Amino acid sequence: MSAAGADESSEDLSELVQDDEAEEEADDATETTEEPIIVKDADTPCIVWCGPNKKFPIFIFSPHAVERRDPQFRSVGEKYHMAFKIIKTDCKLLKTILVSHGFHETHPNSSDFNLMWTGSHLKPYVLRSLSEFQKVNHFPRSYELTRKDRLYKNVQRLQQLKGVKHFDFVPPTFIFPAEFQEFCTYYLKDKGPFIVKPIASSRGRGIFIATHPDQIPLDDQLVVCKYVANPLVVDGFKFDLRIYVAVTSYDPLVIYMYEEGLARFATVKYQAALRYSRNQCMHLTNYSVNKKNQEYVQNDDADVEDYGNKWSLGALLRYLKSEGHDTSALMMRLEDVIVKAILSVEMPIASACKMFQPHKGNCFELYGFDIIIDDTLRPWLLEVNLSPSLACDSPLDFKIKCHMLSDLLSLVGFVCHDPMLRQLHTTSGRATAAGSGSGSRDSPVSAARSRQAQMSRPGSASSLRSLSATRLGGWHQQQGPLHQRQQSSGPAAASAAGAAPPLSAEEVRMIRRCREEFHRRGGWLRIFPTPDSWEAYSGFLQTLSPNNLLLHQRLFPNVWRQAKSTPQASGAKCKVPLHSLSSDNLATVLDSHSEHHRKVHRMYRSASQRTLFYERKLGASSSSHGRQRSRGSSQLSRSQSLPPKRPAVFGPHAQPEASSGAAS
C-alpha cells in the first residue's frame, strides 16, 4: 500500500473516531461543558475516575500487561487487594490477565471477591448476596438465549407476535421428540438435508447430518434444523463466524459487539452432494472437530490473520471486499441478527434481573454467536454460546481473545475497592452510590423521596435534566402501543400531563453508567442503543420499562429534536427486515426516496462507518485504552492496514500475508 493511501486511510479512520465520539457527547456539550465523562489519572494509567464528581476510581485493563509483566500494571490491584474466583471452568487466559493486573485468586467458597467468573448458571441466592462492587459474568436465565431449544422457542414466539419476516434468521427448527410429527410434515415438502444437535452440547459433540426421519433417534432430546446447503465458501472451504457480543444491561438494553472475531474453516472442500453428508470435516467448522484432521493448518504468526483454518474476522472482511462483496451490508445484517436474537429473550432475562439482581451493575454477559453466511451474504444464526471458549491454541487466538477480554473487563467497570470492606465508600464521606455500574436500585420509597426533593428545587443545575414536556410528550402521542404502555409510569407520564419532571437518582446513575461505559469501550462497538435503533427495534421490545426510551432520548437528543421537527416521519418505523435484505433489494432501497427507505439508508451509512472498525487489522502495538480516546500514534498504527492488500488464497499451501510489510 502506498504512503498516500495509508495517510488517507488514517485520516478517514480518525475522522470516524471523532464523529463517533462527538455523536455520543452531543448531549453533554449542551448541558455540562465543564465536566468530562471520565477523567484519566495522570499518575496511574490503570485508573480512570468516574461517577458523580469523579470520585470513583475504575480499573482499566491492558492486554500489554500479560506480555510486559510491568509492576505498574499490578500496583493498583495489589494496593486494593482486589480478588477474583473462577468456578466450574478453567480459563487460563482470564486468570493470567487478572493476575497481571495485581488481582489474586480467592477460594471458590469465599465471598470476598471483585469478580466471580463461572462456566455455569448462577443460583438465585448467589445473586442476591452480591455487594454493589461485585460482578459476575452471567445474567439470571441466560439459558433462554444459550440453550438451543429455548433460543428457537423465543425466536418463534417473536415470529408469531411481530411477523415471521422480521425473525426468520434461524433455519426451520424442530425439537425432538415433541415435534416429530411436525418434522415429518415438513419433510414431505422439503427433503433436507437436516443437521441434528443435542440440546445442551458444545464443541461439535453429538452433531450429525440426517437425510431421512428414520435416521434421527426419538429417545434423546435433540434439535433438528434445516441444513444451510448453500454456504459462502472461500477457495472451496466452508466457514462460520464466531462473533463476540457483550450485554452490560437488560433494563435498559445495552449491547456491544467486539470489532474482531474469528472465521473458522472446515478442512475438507465443500460439496453439496448427499453422499458426502457423513464427512464431518466438510460440514462442521468446529475447531474441536477439524483439529483432529491431518489437513488442519495451524496459524503460528499472530500478525498473519488470513492463513490456515482460522482467520480473524477483519481478514475475512478484507478478503470479501477484495472479491467485490458489500461488507457494509453484510455487517449491517449481522448486527441486525444479533440485536433481534437478544430482543427475543429481553423480557424473561430483564424480569429475572429485577427479581434476583440486587444492584444494577452486578451482572454482565459475554456471548459467543456462531453465524454462517450463505452465498447471498445472508447470515443465519446457528447457536449462542453461554461461555465461549477462551482457550488459546494459536498466537492469533491469544491476540484476539486477550484484547477482547481486557477491553471487556474495562467496559464493565470494576471499582477499585478492597473486597474485605463490604460497603463501597469514598474518602470524603459522600454518597456511596457509584455512577459507573455499582449504584444500587432505589426502593419505591427512596425513589419517591428523591423525586419529591428534586421537584422542590426547580432551579437546580442538574446535568441530566429530562427533556421538555413538549418534546417528550409529543413523541409519546405519536408512538404505538409500547410507548402508550411506557407512558403509564416514569417521567414520560408526567411529561404527557404537561409537566417536566426531574430524573430520579436511579435514572441519573443509569444514564451516567451508559455514557461512562461508552468511553471505556476499547474495541467494543455499541450496536444498541444507536441513533437509529429506536426506529428500527422499539416495536420488538417486550419489557414495559421506560428506561429504553429514556436512554435513547438522553444519548441522542439531536435525533429526537430532528424527528420532532418532521412530524410526518416521527411515527414511522423501519419495517424492512435488514437481515434478509438481498443485495439487489438493498440497491433498490438505497435509490428510493420513501421515508422507510431513507431510514434504511441511514442505518446502512452507520453500518458502513462501523465496518471500517471491523475491517481494520488488530495491531499488536495498540493498547485497549489507547483506542478509546487517542488520536495519536496508537490509533493510527491500526489504521495503517486500510485499505488492505488482498489476502492470500486459502489452503494448506497458501502463502500468508507478510507479517509486517503487507499492512503498509
C-alpha positions as CSV (number, residue, x, y, z in Angstrom):
1,M,0.0,0.0,0.0
2,S,1.3,3.4,-0.9
3,A,2.2,6.0,1.8
4,A,-0.5,8.3,0.4
5,G,-3.1,5.6,0.7
6,A,-2.0,4.9,4.3
7,D,-2.3,8.6,5.2
8,E,-5.7,8.8,3.6
9,S,-7.0,5.7,5.4
10,S,-5.6,7.1,8.7
11,E,-7.4,10.4,8.2
12,D,-10.7,8.6,7.4
13,L,-10.5,6.4,10.4
14,S,-9.5,9.3,12.7
15,E,-12.5,11.3,11.4
16,L,-14.8,8.3,12.1
17,V,-13.5,8.1,15.7
18,Q,-14.1,11.8,16.2
19,D,-17.6,11.6,14.6
20,D,-18.5,8.6,16.8
21,E,-17.4,10.3,20.0
22,A,-18.9,13.6,19.0
23,E,-22.3,11.9,18.4
24,E,-22.2,10.4,21.9
25,E,-21.1,13.7,23.5
26,A,-23.5,16.0,21.8
27,D,-25.9,16.0,24.8
28,D,-23.0,16.6,27.2
29,A,-21.8,19.6,25.3
30,T,-25.1,21.3,25.6
31,E,-25.8,20.5,29.3
32,T,-22.5,20.1,31.1
33,T,-19.5,21.5,29.3
34,E,-17.4,22.0,32.4
35,E,-17.1,18.3,33.4
36,P,-15.9,15.4,31.2
37,I,-17.5,12.0,31.3
38,I,-14.4,10.3,32.7
39,V,-11.1,11.7,33.9
40,K,-7.8,9.8,33.4
41,D,-5.3,9.5,36.3
42,A,-2.1,11.1,35.2
43,D,0.0,9.1,37.7
44,T,-1.8,5.7,37.3
45,P,-2.6,4.7,33.8
46,C,-4.7,1.8,35.0
47,I,-7.3,4.1,36.6
48,V,-10.0,6.5,35.3
49,W,-12.2,8.5,37.6
50,C,-16.0,8.1,37.1
51,G,-19.2,8.7,38.9
52,P,-20.6,12.0,40.4
53,N,-17.7,14.5,40.9
54,K,-15.4,11.8,39.5
55,K,-14.8,10.2,42.9
56,F,-14.8,6.5,42.0
57,P,-11.6,5.0,40.6
58,I,-12.4,2.5,37.8
59,F,-9.8,-0.1,36.8
60,I,-8.6,-0.1,33.1
61,F,-7.1,-3.3,31.8
62,S,-4.4,-3.5,29.2
63,P,-3.5,-6.6,27.1
64,H,0.1,-5.5,27.3
65,A,0.2,-6.3,31.0
66,V,0.3,-10.0,30.0
67,E,3.3,-9.5,27.7
68,R,5.4,-7.0,29.7
69,R,4.6,-8.0,33.3
70,D,5.4,-4.5,34.3
71,P,4.9,-3.8,38.1
72,Q,3.0,-0.7,37.3
73,F,0.1,-2.8,36.0
74,R,0.0,-4.8,39.3
75,S,0.3,-1.9,41.7
76,V,-3.3,-0.8,41.8
77,G,-4.8,-4.3,42.1
78,E,-2.3,-5.1,44.9
79,K,-3.0,-1.8,46.7
80,Y,-6.7,-2.5,46.9
81,H,-6.3,-6.3,47.4
82,M,-8.6,-7.0,44.5
83,A,-9.7,-10.6,44.1
84,F,-11.4,-13.0,41.7
85,K,-12.7,-16.5,41.8
86,I,-13.2,-18.9,38.8
87,I,-15.8,-21.6,39.2
88,K,-16.7,-24.6,37.1
89,T,-14.4,-23.5,34.2
90,D,-10.7,-23.5,33.5
91,C,-10.0,-20.1,31.9
92,K,-6.2,-19.7,32.0
93,L,-6.2,-16.6,29.8
94,L,-8.6,-14.7,32.1
95,K,-6.6,-15.8,35.2
96,T,-3.4,-14.6,33.5
97,I,-4.9,-11.2,32.7
98,L,-6.2,-10.6,36.2
99,V,-3.0,-11.7,37.9
100,S,-1.0,-9.5,35.6
101,H,-3.1,-6.6,36.9
102,G,-2.5,-7.4,40.6
103,F,-5.6,-9.4,41.3
104,H,-5.3,-12.5,43.4
105,E,-7.4,-15.7,43.3
106,T,-9.5,-16.4,46.3
107,H,-11.2,-19.7,47.4
108,P,-14.3,-20.7,45.5
109,N,-16.4,-20.5,48.7
110,S,-15.1,-17.1,49.7
111,S,-17.4,-14.1,49.5
112,D,-14.6,-11.6,49.3
113,F,-14.1,-11.0,45.6
114,N,-14.5,-8.3,43.0
115,L,-15.2,-10.7,40.1
116,M,-16.7,-14.1,40.0
117,W,-16.3,-15.9,36.7
118,T,-18.3,-19.1,36.3
119,G,-18.9,-21.5,33.5
120,S,-22.5,-22.4,34.6
121,H,-25.7,-20.6,35.5
122,L,-25.9,-18.8,38.8
123,K,-28.2,-19.8,41.7
124,P,-30.6,-17.0,42.9
125,Y,-29.2,-17.0,46.4
126,V,-25.7,-16.3,45.0
127,L,-27.0,-13.3,43.0
128,R,-28.9,-11.9,46.0
129,S,-25.8,-11.9,48.2
130,L,-23.7,-9.7,45.9
131,S,-22.5,-6.4,47.1
132,E,-22.6,-3.4,44.8
133,F,-18.9,-3.5,43.8
134,Q,-19.0,-7.2,42.9
135,K,-19.6,-8.5,39.4
136,V,-20.5,-11.9,37.9
137,N,-20.3,-12.9,34.2
138,H,-23.8,-14.2,33.8
139,F,-27.3,-12.8,34.0
140,P,-30.1,-14.9,35.5
141,R,-31.9,-17.0,33.0
142,S,-29.3,-16.6,30.3
143,Y,-30.2,-20.1,29.2
144,E,-33.1,-18.6,27.4
145,L,-30.6,-17.5,24.8
146,T,-27.9,-20.1,25.0
147,R,-29.9,-23.4,25.1
148,K,-30.6,-24.3,21.5
149,D,-34.3,-25.3,22.2
150,R,-35.0,-22.2,24.3
151,L,-33.4,-19.9,21.7
152,Y,-35.6,-21.3,18.9
153,K,-38.8,-21.1,21.1
154,N,-38.1,-17.5,21.9
155,V,-37.4,-16.6,18.3
156,Q,-40.6,-18.5,17.3
157,R,-42.6,-16.6,19.8
158,L,-41.4,-13.3,18.3
159,Q,-42.2,-14.6,14.8
160,Q,-45.8,-15.1,15.9
161,L,-46.1,-11.8,17.7
162,K,-44.2,-9.5,15.3
163,G,-44.2,-11.3,12.0
164,V,-42.1,-14.1,10.5
165,K,-40.2,-11.9,8.1
166,H,-38.5,-10.0,10.9
167,F,-37.3,-13.1,12.8
168,D,-36.5,-15.7,10.1
169,F,-32.8,-15.6,10.7
170,V,-32.9,-19.1,12.3
171,P,-33.3,-22.1,9.9
172,P,-36.5,-24.1,10.3
173,T,-36.1,-26.0,13.6
174,F,-37.8,-28.8,15.4
175,I,-37.5,-30.0,19.0
176,F,-37.3,-33.8,19.2
177,P,-39.1,-35.9,20.2
178,A,-42.0,-33.5,20.9
179,E,-42.2,-32.1,17.4
180,F,-41.6,-35.3,15.4
181,Q,-44.9,-35.2,13.7
182,E,-44.4,-31.6,12.6
183,F,-41.0,-32.5,11.3
184,C,-42.4,-35.4,9.2
185,T,-45.0,-33.0,7.7
186,Y,-42.2,-30.5,6.8
187,Y,-40.1,-33.3,5.4
188,L,-42.8,-34.1,2.8
189,K,-42.3,-30.6,1.4
190,D,-38.6,-30.3,1.9
191,K,-36.3,-33.3,1.9
192,G,-33.5,-31.6,3.6
193,P,-30.8,-32.4,4.5
194,F,-31.0,-31.6,8.2
195,I,-28.4,-31.1,10.9
196,V,-29.1,-32.8,14.3
197,K,-27.7,-31.4,17.5
198,P,-28.1,-32.3,21.2
199,I,-29.9,-29.6,23.1
200,A,-27.2,-28.7,25.5
201,S,-23.9,-29.8,23.9
202,S,-20.9,-27.9,22.6
203,R,-17.7,-28.3,20.6
204,G,-19.5,-30.3,17.9
205,R,-20.3,-33.2,20.1
206,G,-23.1,-35.4,19.0
207,I,-23.8,-33.5,15.8
208,F,-24.6,-35.3,12.5
209,I,-26.3,-34.8,9.2
210,A,-29.6,-36.6,8.5
211,T,-31.4,-37.0,5.2
212,H,-34.4,-39.0,6.4
213,P,-36.6,-39.0,9.6
214,D,-35.6,-42.7,10.3
215,Q,-32.0,-41.6,10.9
216,I,-33.0,-39.4,13.9
217,P,-33.4,-41.2,17.3
218,L,-36.6,-40.4,19.3
219,D,-35.2,-41.3,22.7
220,D,-32.9,-38.2,23.0
221,Q,-33.6,-34.5,23.5
222,L,-32.5,-33.1,20.1
223,V,-32.7,-30.0,17.9
224,V,-33.2,-30.7,14.2
225,C,-32.5,-27.8,11.9
226,K,-32.7,-27.3,8.2
227,Y,-29.1,-27.5,6.9
228,V,-27.9,-24.4,5.1
229,A,-26.9,-26.1,1.9
230,N,-25.6,-23.0,0.0
231,P,-22.9,-21.7,2.3
232,L,-20.5,-19.0,1.2
233,V,-17.1,-20.6,0.6
234,V,-13.6,-19.3,0.4
235,D,-11.4,-21.2,-2.0
236,G,-14.0,-24.0,-1.8
237,F,-13.9,-24.3,2.0
238,K,-17.0,-23.8,4.2
239,F,-16.7,-21.5,7.2
240,D,-18.6,-19.9,10.1
241,L,-18.1,-16.9,12.2
242,R,-17.5,-16.6,16.0
243,I,-18.8,-13.2,17.0
244,Y,-18.2,-11.9,20.5
245,V,-21.1,-10.0,22.0
246,A,-21.3,-8.3,25.4
247,V,-24.5,-7.2,27.2
248,T,-24.0,-5.0,30.2
249,S,-27.7,-4.4,31.0
250,Y,-31.1,-5.8,30.0
251,D,-33.1,-2.9,31.5
252,P,-32.2,-0.7,29.7
253,L,-30.9,-3.0,27.0
254,V,-27.2,-2.2,26.1
255,I,-25.5,-4.4,23.5
256,Y,-21.9,-4.3,22.3
257,M,-20.2,-6.3,19.5
258,Y,-16.4,-6.7,19.5
259,E,-14.6,-5.3,16.5
260,E,-12.7,-8.6,16.0
261,G,-13.8,-12.2,15.8
262,L,-12.9,-15.5,14.3
263,A,-13.6,-17.2,11.0
264,R,-13.3,-21.0,11.4
265,F,-12.8,-23.1,8.3
266,A,-13.6,-26.7,7.6
267,T,-10.6,-28.9,6.5
268,V,-12.3,-30.6,3.5
269,K,-13.6,-28.7,0.5
270,Y,-17.4,-28.4,0.5
271,Q,-19.6,-30.5,-1.8
272,A,-23.3,-30.4,-1.6
273,A,-23.9,-34.0,-2.8
274,L,-25.7,-36.1,-0.2
275,R,-23.1,-38.9,-0.5
276,Y,-20.7,-36.7,1.4
277,S,-23.1,-36.0,4.3
278,R,-21.2,-38.1,6.8
279,N,-17.9,-36.2,6.3
280,Q,-17.9,-34.1,9.5
281,C,-14.7,-32.2,8.5
282,M,-16.6,-31.0,5.4
283,H,-19.8,-29.9,7.0
284,L,-18.8,-28.9,10.5
285,T,-16.5,-25.9,11.2
286,N,-15.9,-26.5,14.9
287,Y,-12.3,-26.3,15.9
288,S,-12.6,-29.3,18.2
289,V,-13.7,-31.4,15.2
290,N,-11.3,-30.2,12.5
291,K,-8.1,-30.1,14.6
292,K,-8.1,-33.9,14.5
293,N,-7.9,-33.9,10.7
294,Q,-4.3,-34.2,9.3
295,E,-5.2,-31.5,6.8
296,Y,-5.7,-28.9,9.5
297,V,-3.3,-25.9,9.1
298,Q,-2.2,-24.1,12.2
299,N,-1.5,-20.4,12.2
300,D,1.8,-19.8,14.0
301,D,2.1,-16.0,13.5
302,A,-0.3,-13.6,15.3
303,D,0.3,-10.9,12.7
304,V,-0.8,-13.1,9.9
305,E,-4.6,-13.1,10.1
306,D,-5.6,-14.8,6.9
307,Y,-3.6,-18.1,6.9
308,G,-4.7,-21.6,7.9
309,N,-8.0,-22.9,9.1
310,K,-8.7,-19.9,11.4
311,W,-8.8,-16.3,10.3
312,S,-9.6,-13.1,12.0
313,L,-13.0,-11.5,11.2
314,G,-11.1,-8.5,9.8
315,A,-9.0,-10.6,7.5
316,L,-12.2,-12.3,6.1
317,L,-13.9,-9.0,5.6
318,R,-10.9,-7.6,3.8
319,Y,-10.9,-10.7,1.5
320,L,-14.6,-10.5,0.8
321,K,-14.2,-6.8,0.0
322,S,-11.4,-7.5,-2.4
323,E,-13.7,-10.0,-4.1
324,G,-16.3,-7.3,-4.7
325,H,-18.7,-8.1,-1.9
326,D,-20.5,-5.4,0.0
327,T,-19.1,-5.9,3.5
328,S,-21.0,-2.9,4.9
329,A,-24.3,-4.7,4.0
330,L,-23.0,-7.9,5.5
331,M,-22.2,-6.4,8.8
332,M,-25.5,-4.5,8.9
333,R,-27.3,-7.8,8.5
334,L,-25.0,-9.5,11.2
335,E,-25.7,-6.7,13.7
336,D,-29.5,-7.0,12.9
337,V,-29.4,-10.7,13.7
338,I,-27.6,-10.2,17.0
339,V,-29.9,-7.4,18.2
340,K,-33.0,-9.3,17.3
341,A,-31.8,-12.6,18.9
342,I,-31.2,-10.7,22.2
343,L,-34.5,-8.9,21.8
344,S,-36.2,-12.3,21.7
345,V,-35.0,-13.0,25.3
346,E,-35.1,-9.5,26.6
347,M,-38.3,-9.9,28.5
348,P,-37.6,-13.1,30.5
349,I,-34.0,-12.1,31.4
350,A,-34.9,-8.5,32.3
351,S,-37.7,-9.9,34.6
352,A,-35.2,-12.2,36.3
353,C,-32.8,-9.3,36.8
354,K,-35.5,-7.4,38.6
355,M,-36.1,-10.4,40.9
356,F,-32.6,-11.6,41.7
357,Q,-30.0,-8.8,40.8
358,P,-29.6,-6.6,43.9
359,H,-27.6,-3.9,42.2
360,K,-27.8,-2.6,38.6
361,G,-24.2,-3.2,37.7
362,N,-23.7,-6.7,39.2
363,C,-24.1,-8.7,36.0
364,F,-22.7,-8.7,32.6
365,E,-22.5,-11.3,29.9
366,L,-20.1,-12.4,27.2
367,Y,-21.8,-14.4,24.4
368,G,-20.3,-16.3,21.5
369,F,-22.6,-16.0,18.5
370,D,-22.0,-18.7,15.8
371,I,-23.2,-17.4,12.5
372,I,-23.0,-18.9,9.0
373,I,-23.2,-16.8,5.8
374,D,-24.9,-18.2,2.7
375,D,-23.9,-17.5,-0.9
376,T,-26.2,-14.4,-1.0
377,L,-24.4,-12.9,2.0
378,R,-27.4,-13.6,4.3
379,P,-26.5,-14.5,7.9
380,W,-28.1,-17.5,9.7
381,L,-27.8,-17.9,13.4
382,L,-26.6,-21.4,14.4
383,E,-26.3,-21.0,18.2
384,V,-25.3,-18.8,21.0
385,N,-22.7,-19.9,23.5
386,L,-23.1,-19.2,27.2
387,S,-19.3,-19.3,27.9
388,P,-17.5,-19.1,24.6
389,S,-14.2,-20.8,24.6
390,L,-11.3,-18.6,25.7
391,A,-8.6,-21.3,25.0
392,C,-5.7,-20.0,23.0
393,D,-4.4,-22.7,20.7
394,S,-2.6,-20.3,18.3
395,P,-1.0,-16.9,18.5
396,L,-3.9,-15.4,16.6
397,D,-6.3,-16.8,19.2
398,F,-4.3,-15.3,22.0
399,K,-4.1,-11.9,20.4
400,I,-7.8,-11.6,19.7
401,K,-9.0,-13.1,22.9
402,C,-6.5,-11.2,25.1
403,H,-7.6,-7.9,23.6
404,M,-11.2,-8.8,23.8
405,L,-11.1,-9.9,27.4
406,S,-9.1,-6.9,28.5
407,D,-11.5,-4.5,26.8
408,L,-14.4,-6.4,28.3
409,L,-13.1,-6.0,31.8
410,S,-12.5,-2.3,31.3
411,L,-16.0,-1.9,29.8
412,V,-17.9,-3.4,32.7
413,G,-16.1,-1.1,35.1
414,F,-14.5,-2.5,38.3
415,V,-14.4,0.0,41.1
416,C,-11.0,-0.1,42.8
417,H,-12.2,-1.5,46.1
418,D,-10.9,-3.9,48.8
419,P,-13.4,-6.8,48.8
420,M,-12.8,-7.3,52.5
421,L,-14.7,-4.0,53.0
422,R,-18.2,-4.9,52.1
423,Q,-19.5,-1.4,51.7
424,L,-18.4,0.9,48.9
425,H,-17.4,4.2,50.3
426,T,-15.4,7.4,49.4
427,T,-12.9,9.2,51.5
428,S,-14.9,12.4,51.5
429,G,-17.9,10.6,53.1
430,R,-20.2,11.4,50.2
431,A,-23.0,9.2,48.9
432,T,-21.9,5.6,48.3
433,A,-23.8,5.1,45.1
434,A,-21.3,4.7,42.2
435,G,-22.3,6.0,38.9
436,S,-20.2,3.6,36.9
437,G,-22.3,0.5,37.3
438,S,-22.2,0.0,41.1
439,G,-25.2,2.0,42.2
440,S,-27.9,0.1,43.9
441,R,-31.5,0.3,42.9
442,D,-33.7,2.8,44.7
443,S,-36.5,1.3,46.8
444,P,-40.0,2.7,45.9
445,V,-39.9,4.9,49.0
446,S,-36.4,6.3,48.3
447,A,-37.2,6.9,44.7
448,A,-40.3,8.8,45.6
449,R,-38.4,10.9,48.1
450,S,-35.7,11.6,45.5
451,R,-38.3,12.8,43.0
452,Q,-40.0,15.0,45.6
453,A,-36.7,16.5,46.7
454,Q,-35.7,17.3,43.2
455,M,-39.1,18.7,42.3
456,S,-38.8,21.1,45.3
457,R,-35.6,22.5,43.7
458,P,-36.7,23.6,40.3
459,G,-33.7,25.8,39.8
460,S,-31.1,23.1,40.5
461,A,-28.4,22.8,37.8
462,S,-28.6,19.0,37.2
463,S,-26.6,17.9,34.1
464,L,-29.2,15.2,33.4
465,R,-32.5,17.2,33.5
466,S,-35.2,15.5,31.4
467,L,-36.4,16.7,28.1
468,S,-39.0,19.4,27.9
469,A,-42.7,18.4,28.2
470,T,-43.4,19.3,24.6
471,R,-40.6,17.2,23.2
472,L,-41.2,14.1,25.3
473,G,-44.9,14.3,25.5
474,G,-45.3,14.9,21.7
475,W,-43.3,11.8,21.0
476,H,-45.5,9.6,23.2
477,Q,-48.6,10.8,21.5
478,Q,-47.2,9.7,18.1
479,Q,-45.8,6.3,19.1
480,G,-47.5,2.9,19.2
481,P,-48.9,0.7,22.0
482,L,-45.5,0.1,23.6
483,H,-45.0,3.8,24.1
484,Q,-48.5,4.1,25.4
485,R,-47.7,1.4,28.0
486,Q,-44.4,3.1,28.9
487,Q,-46.3,6.4,29.3
488,S,-48.1,5.0,32.3
489,S,-45.1,5.2,34.5
490,G,-41.9,7.1,34.9
491,P,-41.1,10.6,33.7
492,A,-43.0,10.0,30.5
493,A,-46.3,10.0,32.3
494,A,-45.7,13.4,33.8
495,S,-44.4,14.7,30.5
496,A,-47.7,13.8,28.8
497,A,-49.6,15.5,31.6
498,G,-47.7,18.8,30.8
499,A,-45.0,18.7,33.5
500,A,-41.3,18.3,33.1
501,P,-40.2,16.0,36.0
502,P,-36.6,15.8,37.0
503,L,-34.9,12.4,36.8
504,S,-34.7,10.2,39.8
505,A,-31.4,9.3,41.3
506,E,-31.5,5.9,39.7
507,E,-32.2,7.3,36.2
508,V,-29.2,9.7,36.6
509,R,-27.0,6.7,37.5
510,M,-28.3,4.7,34.6
511,I,-27.5,7.4,32.0
512,R,-24.2,8.2,33.6
513,R,-23.3,4.5,33.7
514,C,-24.0,4.1,30.0
515,R,-22.0,7.1,29.0
516,E,-19.1,6.0,31.1
517,E,-19.2,2.6,29.5
518,F,-19.0,4.1,26.1
519,H,-15.8,6.0,27.0
520,R,-14.2,2.8,28.3
521,R,-15.3,0.7,25.4
522,G,-11.9,-0.1,23.8
523,G,-12.6,-2.3,20.9
524,W,-16.3,-2.9,21.7
525,L,-18.8,-1.2,19.3
526,R,-22.2,-0.4,20.8
527,I,-24.9,-1.7,18.4
528,F,-27.8,-1.0,20.8
529,P,-28.7,1.8,21.6
530,T,-27.6,3.7,18.5
531,P,-29.1,6.9,16.9
532,D,-31.2,4.6,14.6
533,S,-32.0,1.7,16.9
534,W,-35.2,3.1,18.4
535,E,-36.8,3.4,15.0
536,A,-35.6,0.0,13.9
537,Y,-36.3,-2.1,17.1
538,S,-38.6,-0.3,19.5
539,G,-41.5,-2.2,18.1
540,F,-39.9,-5.5,19.1
541,L,-39.2,-4.6,22.8
542,Q,-41.4,-6.5,25.2
543,T,-40.4,-5.0,28.6
544,L,-42.7,-2.3,29.9
545,S,-39.9,-0.4,31.4
546,P,-39.5,3.2,30.2
547,N,-35.7,3.1,30.6
548,N,-35.0,2.2,26.9
549,L,-36.9,5.2,25.7
550,L,-35.3,7.5,28.2
551,L,-31.8,6.3,27.4
552,H,-32.3,6.9,23.6
553,Q,-33.6,10.4,24.3
554,R,-30.7,11.3,26.6
555,L,-27.9,9.8,24.5
556,F,-29.2,11.1,21.1
557,P,-31.2,14.3,21.7
558,N,-30.4,15.6,18.3
559,V,-32.2,12.7,16.7
560,W,-35.3,13.4,18.8
561,R,-35.3,17.1,18.0
562,Q,-34.9,16.4,14.3
563,A,-37.8,13.9,14.4
564,K,-40.0,16.3,16.2
565,S,-39.4,18.9,13.5
566,T,-40.7,16.4,10.9
567,P,-43.9,15.0,12.5
568,Q,-44.9,13.2,9.3
569,A,-42.0,10.8,9.8
570,S,-41.9,10.6,13.6
571,G,-44.3,7.8,13.9
572,A,-42.9,5.8,11.1
573,K,-40.9,2.6,11.9
574,C,-38.2,0.9,9.9
575,K,-40.3,-2.1,8.6
576,V,-37.6,-3.5,6.3
577,P,-36.1,-6.8,7.6
578,L,-32.4,-5.9,7.3
579,H,-31.0,-9.4,7.9
580,S,-32.7,-10.8,4.8
581,L,-32.4,-7.8,2.6
582,S,-30.7,-9.1,-0.6
583,S,-28.0,-7.1,-2.4
584,D,-30.4,-6.3,-5.3
585,N,-33.2,-5.2,-2.9
586,L,-30.7,-3.1,-0.9
587,A,-29.6,-1.3,-4.0
588,T,-33.2,-0.5,-4.8
589,V,-33.9,0.7,-1.3
590,L,-30.8,2.9,-1.3
591,D,-32.0,4.6,-4.5
592,S,-35.5,5.1,-3.2
593,H,-36.7,8.3,-1.5
594,S,-39.6,7.0,0.6
595,E,-39.4,7.6,4.4
596,H,-38.9,3.9,5.3
597,H,-36.2,3.5,2.8
598,R,-34.4,6.7,4.0
599,K,-34.3,5.1,7.4
600,V,-32.6,2.0,5.9
601,H,-30.2,4.3,4.1
602,R,-29.2,6.0,7.4
603,M,-28.7,2.6,9.1
604,Y,-26.6,1.4,6.1
605,R,-24.4,4.6,6.4
606,S,-23.9,4.0,10.1
607,A,-23.1,0.3,9.5
608,S,-20.5,1.4,6.8
609,Q,-18.7,3.5,9.4
610,R,-18.6,0.7,11.9
611,T,-17.5,-1.7,9.2
612,L,-14.2,0.2,8.9
613,F,-13.5,-0.8,12.5
614,Y,-14.4,-4.4,11.8
615,E,-12.1,-4.5,8.8
616,R,-9.0,-2.9,10.3
617,K,-6.2,-5.1,11.4
618,L,-5.9,-5.8,15.1
619,G,-2.4,-4.4,15.7
620,A,-0.2,-5.8,18.4
621,S,1.0,-2.3,19.3
622,S,-2.3,-0.7,20.0
623,S,-3.4,-0.6,23.6
624,S,-7.0,-1.0,24.6
625,H,-7.4,2.3,26.3
626,G,-5.4,3.9,23.5
627,R,-8.2,3.0,21.1
628,Q,-10.8,4.7,23.3
629,R,-9.9,8.3,23.0
630,S,-6.5,8.7,21.4
631,R,-6.0,10.5,18.1
632,G,-2.3,9.8,18.3
633,S,0.1,7.1,17.1
634,S,-1.6,4.1,18.7
635,Q,-4.8,4.9,16.9
636,L,-3.0,5.4,13.5
637,S,-1.0,2.2,13.9
638,R,-4.0,0.0,13.5
639,S,-5.5,2.1,10.6
640,Q,-2.3,1.7,8.6
641,S,-3.8,-1.5,7.2
642,L,-6.7,0.3,5.5
643,P,-7.2,-0.3,2.6
644,P,-5.5,-3.8,2.9
645,K,-3.9,-5.9,0.3
646,R,-5.9,-8.8,-1.0
647,P,-5.4,-11.8,1.4
648,A,-3.6,-14.8,0.1
649,V,-5.5,-17.8,-1.3
650,F,-6.8,-20.0,1.5
651,G,-5.4,-23.5,1.8
652,P,-2.7,-25.6,3.4
653,H,-0.1,-24.5,0.9
654,A,-1.2,-20.9,0.6
655,Q,1.3,-18.1,1.1
656,P,0.3,-15.8,4.0
657,E,0.4,-12.0,4.1
658,A,3.7,-10.6,5.2
659,S,3.6,-10.1,8.9
660,S,4.9,-6.6,8.9
661,G,5.3,-5.1,5.5
662,A,1.9,-6.1,4.0
663,A,0.0,-3.8,6.2
664,S,1.8,-0.8,4.9
